[in-house]
Amino acid sequence: MNLFNKSAFSGSKRRSLGRRLAVTAAWLGVTVIVAGCPATQFINEGPGQATDAASGRAPSGAIGACRVRFSERPPLVNKALWDNLPKCTPRTPRRYLRVGFGRDLDGKRVEQAKGNVDAIMAALKAGAEDKSGNVRMSRMLRTIQQQGLGDIRLSARVERTTGRSFPCDYTYLLNTTDKQYSKLASGDTCPAYAFDPKTRRNQCLFDTSMSETTWLTSAWSCLAFTDTVGEGQSCYRLCSFDDYCAAQVSCAAPNFDLVLCALGVCTPERVRGLY
């Protein structure tokens, strides 16, 4: 009987002790977990990468431009914008306009380049004349094409072959787009804005104080970046839905690009059919 009671007591005592140990172990575990859980850490990651506009790069949808080293300001380019443009480098985005003419390390060819630009601007001024303007434009373009074949900047832009059986009517096209643009723009005479990296805002790319500048660039929105009628601001709208005017768009587009680049505003060249 005593042995039985002693055995029973010992078993009861062992069970009670086991329960106390289990509870103690559980509390110790909770204490360790609570004590070992670190506070929430917020790491200072800094301000992050600046936006394109804040860092001086043209944001998406804006025209970017850079100044060609050792070049002169084209007469049709806004001087205030020219003064703020960064110099072109190998790291400049390809979509940027390359602005400047007469690039030469020693300046020997600058005077010749100025003479060529002055001749082009004079032809543009006379080009608006309905009777003789297109003849002056055609002569000027033939000269640019001949000179351009020996110029690394222009040679790829010279249209060497064509299936046209008629000359382009530049005067009619640009006279029509000039008048229509002034109506569509509601008084804004600037046909294209470029991003100014200094002021961090868009500024007119062209000097609109000269009539020949606005006359040539009135068709910018449909001729500068595309060979396809209807892309961008519709050339049909700029042609006042005139079929004859619209027919001149594809005819004049390559030479429009050539003239702009000869004047020192070079749009990106196509590479394997892609910009």
C-alpha positions in Angstrom: 0.0 0.0 0.0 2.8 2.4 0.9 4.7 1.4 -2.2 1.6 2.0 -4.3 0.9 5.4 -2.7 4.6 6.4 -3.1 4.6 5.4 -6.7 1.4 7.2 -7.4 2.7 10.3 -5.5 5.9 10.2 -7.4 4.1 10.0 -10.8 1.8 12.9 -9.8 4.8 14.9 -8.7 6.6 14.1 -11.9 3.6 15.2 -14.0 3.2 18.4 -12.1 6.9 19.2 -12.4 6.7 18.4 -16.1 3.8 20.9 -16.6 5.7 23.6 -14.7 8.8 23.0 -16.8 6.8 23.2 -20.0 5.1 26.4 -19.0 8.4 27.9 -18.0 10.0 26.9 -21.3 7.1 28.4 -23.2 7.5 31.7 -21.4 11.2 31.7 -21.9 10.6 31.1 -25.6 8.2 34.0 -25.9 10.6 36.3 -24.0 13.5 35.3 -26.3 11.3 36.0 -29.4 10.1 39.3 -28.1 13.5 40.4 -27.0 15.1 39.3 -30.3 12.6 41.0 -32.6 14.3 44.2 -33.9 12.5 47.5 -34.4 11.3 48.4 -37.9 14.2 50.0 -39.9 13.6 52.7 -42.5 16.7 53.0 -44.7 17.4 56.4 -46.1 17.6 55.7 -49.9 18.3 59.3 -50.8 16.4 61.6 -53.3 16.5 59.1 -56.1 17.3 59.8 -59.8 16.3 63.2 -61.0 13.7 63.5 -63.8 14.8 64.2 -67.3 13.6 67.8 -67.1 15.3 68.4 -63.7 18.6 67.0 -65.0 18.5 69.1 -68.2 17.5 66.4 -70.6 14.5 66.9 -72.9 11.6 64.9 -71.4 9.6 62.4 -73.4 7.5 64.2 -76.1 9.7 67.3 -76.2 12.2 68.2 -78.9 15.8 68.0 -77.6 18.6 69.9 -79.2 22.4 70.3 -78.8 24.9 72.7 -80.3 27.5 71.3 -82.7 31.0 72.1 -81.4 32.9 74.9 -83.1 29.8 75.9 -85.1 27.9 79.1 -85.8 24.3 79.9 -84.9 22.0 79.3 -87.8 20.1 82.6 -88.7 16.8 80.8 -88.4 17.4 79.6 -84.8 16.3 81.5 -81.8 19.4 83.1 -80.2 18.1 82.8 -76.6 17.7 79.1 -77.1 21.0 78.7 -78.9 22.9 80.3 -76.0 21.5 77.8 -73.6 22.0 74.6 -75.6 24.5 72.1 -74.4 27.3 71.0 -76.8 26.8 67.8 -78.7 28.8 64.8 -77.4 28.8 61.1 -78.3 26.5 60.5 -75.3 23.8 63.0 -76.6 20.6 61.1 -77.4 20.3 60.3 -81.1 16.8 61.9 -81.2 18.2 65.3 -80.5 18.5 67.9 -83.2 22.1 68.9 -84.1 22.2 72.6 -84.4 24.9 74.7 -85.9 26.7 75.3 -89.2 30.3 75.9 -90.4 31.9 73.5 -88.0 35.6 73.9 -88.4 38.4 73.6 -85.9 40.5 76.4 -87.4 37.7 78.5 -88.9 39.0 78.4 -92.5 35.6 77.2 -93.8 33.4 79.4 -91.7 33.2 82.3 -94.1 32.4 80.0 -97.0 29.6 78.4 -94.9 28.2 81.8 -94.0 28.1 82.7 -97.7 26.2 79.5 -98.4 23.7 80.1 -95.6 23.2 83.7 -96.7 22.5 82.5 -100.3 19.9 79.9 -99.0 18.2 82.5 -96.8 18.0 84.9 -99.8 16.5 82.2 -102.0 13.9 81.4 -99.3 13.0 85.1 -99.1 12.4 85.2 -102.8 10.8 81.7 -102.8 7.5 83.1 -101.5 6.9 85.0 -104.8 4.2 83.2 -106.7 5.6 83.8 -110.2 9.4 83.3 -109.9 9.8 81.9 -106.4 9.8 78.2 -107.3 12.5 78.7 -109.9 14.7 80.3 -107.3 14.0 77.5 -104.8 14.8 74.8 -107.4 18.1 76.4 -108.4 19.1 76.8 -104.7 18.3 73.1 -104.1 20.3 71.9 -107.0 23.3 73.8 -105.6 22.8 72.3 -102.2 22.5 68.8 -103.6 25.8 69.2 -105.6 27.6 70.6 -102.6 26.0 68.1 -100.2 27.4 65.1 -101.9 30.8 66.1 -100.7 29.6 67.1 -97.2 29.6 64.3 -94.6 26.6 65.9 -92.8 24.5 66.2 -96.0 25.5 63.4 -98.3 23.1 60.8 -96.7 20.2 63.3 -97.1 20.7 64.0 -100.8 18.0 62.3 -102.8 20.0 60.8 -105.6 17.2 59.1 -107.5 13.5 59.9 -107.9 10.6 58.5 -109.8 9.0 62.0 -110.1 8.1 63.2 -113.6 7.5 66.7 -112.4 9.3 69.3 -110.3 8.2 70.0 -106.8 6.1 73.1 -106.3 7.8 74.3 -103.1 6.3 77.8 -103.4 2.7 76.7 -103.6 3.2 74.1 -100.8 4.9 76.5 -98.4 2.7 79.5 -99.2 -0.4 77.4 -98.5 1.0 75.9 -95.2 2.2 79.3 -94.1 -1.3 80.8 -94.4 -3.0 77.8 -92.9 -0.6 77.5 -90.0 -1.2 81.1 -88.9 -5.0 80.2 -88.7 -4.6 76.9 -86.9 -2.0 78.3 -84.5 -4.3 81.1 -83.3 -1.7 83.7 -83.3 1.3 81.5 -82.2 3.8 82.0 -85.0 6.3 79.4 -83.6 6.0 76.1 -85.5 8.3 74.1 -83.1 9.4 74.3 -79.5 12.6 72.8 -78.2 13.5 72.1 -74.6 15.7 74.7 -73.0 18.0 72.9 -70.4 18.8 76.1 -68.6 15.2 77.5 -68.1 13.8 73.9 -67.9 10.9 74.8 -70.2 10.2 74.7 -73.9 11.3 77.6 -76.0 10.7 78.5 -79.7 13.3 76.7 -81.8 13.2 79.3 -84.5 13.6 83.1 -84.8 10.2 84.0 -86.0 11.1 87.7 -86.5 12.2 86.8 -90.1 9.5 86.1 -92.7 11.7 83.6 -94.6 12.0 81.6 -91.4 8.3 81.3 -90.7 7.6 80.6 -94.4 10.0 77.7 -94.5 9.1 76.2 -91.1 5.3 76.5 -91.3 5.2 72.9 -92.6 7.6 71.7 -89.8 5.0 69.6 -88.0 4.3 67.4 -91.0 7.6 67.5 -93.0 10.3 67.5 -90.4 10.1 64.0 -89.0 8.0 61.9 -91.4 7.6 61.0 -95.0 4.0 59.9 -94.4 1.1 62.2 -95.0 -1.2 62.3 -92.0 1.4 61.5 -89.3 1.9 64.1 -86.6 -0.1 67.2 -87.3 -1.8 66.4 -90.6 -0.3 67.8 -93.7 -3.8 67.7 -95.1 -4.8 70.2 -92.5 -1.8 72.4 -93.2 -2.6 72.1 -96.9 -6.2 73.3 -96.2 -7.3 69.9 -97.6 -6.0 71.0 -101.0 -5.2 67.9 -103.0 -2.5 69.6 -105.1 -0.8 70.9 -102.0 -0.9 67.5 -100.4 0.5 65.9 -103.5 3.6 68.1 -103.0 4.3 66.8 -99.5 6.0 63.6 -100.4 7.8 65.4 -103.2 9.2 68.2 -101.0 9.9 66.3 -97.8 13.4 65.1 -98.6 14.5 68.5 -99.8 12.9 70.2 -96.8 15.1 68.0 -94.6 18.1 68.8 -96.7 17.6 72.6 -96.6 17.1 72.6 -92.9 20.3 70.6 -92.3 22.2 72.9 -94.8 21.0 75.8 -92.7 22.3 74.1 -89.5 19.2 72.4 -88.1 19.8 68.7 -88.7 17.0 66.3 -87.7 17.9 62.7 -86.8 18.7 60.5 -89.8 16.9 57.3 -90.4 18.8 54.1 -89.6 17.5 50.9 -91.4 14.1 52.4 -91.7 13.9 53.4 -88.0 14.4 56.7 -86.2 
